[in-house]
Amino acid sequence: MSVSIVAKGEVITAFLNGEIDHHTAAELRTTIDDAVVNNKPTLLVLDFKNVSFMDSSGIGLVMGRYKTISELGGELAIVNTSPGIGKVMKLAGMERLAKIGMEELVNETNQ
């Protein structure tokens, strides 16, 4: 699992790649949180386009990043989820914490 961080203006996008499980979630949390604390964005985007597997650790990752960005007055968006991961996000109630499916926002901010 890896993550690439792109900061543009007041938006940080974390491009997740690989599998999210209890072995990889801690490193992801640290990398993303460091970028958020250092850049203080108004929007944190988690891009799941290249995530091939996610267990409950992925839900915990999203919930924790929501808390981090909320404490700074920002918002969270989740984009490019596969149908399976999108279903898990919705079943877990993530749409109450994050904007889900704002792919056009990622395309605009990363051009």
N, C-alpha and C positions, 0 to 999 in steps of 0.2 A: 504494500500500500504506500502510496506517495500522495503528496499534495503540492500543487503549484499555486502560489499566491500572486495575484495581480492587483495592484493598487492604482486606481485612476480616479483622481479627484476625491470625492467623498464616498467612493464605492470600493470595497474590497471583494474580489471574487476568489474563492478557494476552489480550484479544480481538483476534485478527488479522483484517484485512479487506483483501481484494484479492488481488494476485498476489505470491508470494514468489519472487524470482529474485536473481541476483547484484547487481542494481541497488538492490534494496530491503532486502536482508538486513542490511547494515551498520547502517542506521538502526534497524532493529528490535532488533538485538543491543544497541545502546547504550541504547535506551529501556528495554528489559526489564531489562538488567543494572543500570542505575541504580536502578530500582525495587527490585530484589532486594537490592542492597547497602545501600540506605537503609532498607529495612523489615525485612530479615533474616527472611523467612517460613520456616515449616517445610514449606510446600507451594507450589510454583509450578505453576499450571495454564496450559497453552497451549491456547486455544480456537480451533479451525480452522473453526468453523461458516461464516464468511463468506470463506474462502479459496477463490478460484476457480481458481487455478493455483499449482503449486509445482514447482520443479526441484530439483536436488541441493542448492542453497543452503538449502532448507528443512530438509533432513536435517542439514546443517552447523549451522543455527540451533538445532535441537533438541539436537544433541550438545553444543554450546557452553553452552547454558542448563543442561543436565544437569551439566556440569562446575562451572559457577558455583554452582548451588544445592547440589550435593553438598559443595563446599568449605565451605559454611555449615552442613552437617549436615541439610539439607532434602531433600525428594523432589520429583520432577517427574511431572506427569500431562499426558496429551494427550487432549483431548476433542473431540467433534463433528467428526470427520474425515469427508470424503466417502468413498464406497467406493474411489475411485481413490487418494486420498491415504492412506487407511488401509492399502491394499494396499502402497503404496510404503513406508510406515512399517514394516510387518511384514517386508517383504523386506529392508529395511535393518537389521533386528534391533533396532528401537527399543524393543520390549517388554522387552528386557533392561535398558534404561536408565530407562524410564518406565512408569507405569501408563497403559494406553491404554483409553479408553472409560469414564471415570468421570463421565458426564454428570450423574448424580444428585448427585455431590459439588458440582459447579458450581452446580446449581440450589439446593442447600441453603445454600451459603456466600454466594450473591449475592442472597438474598431480603431 
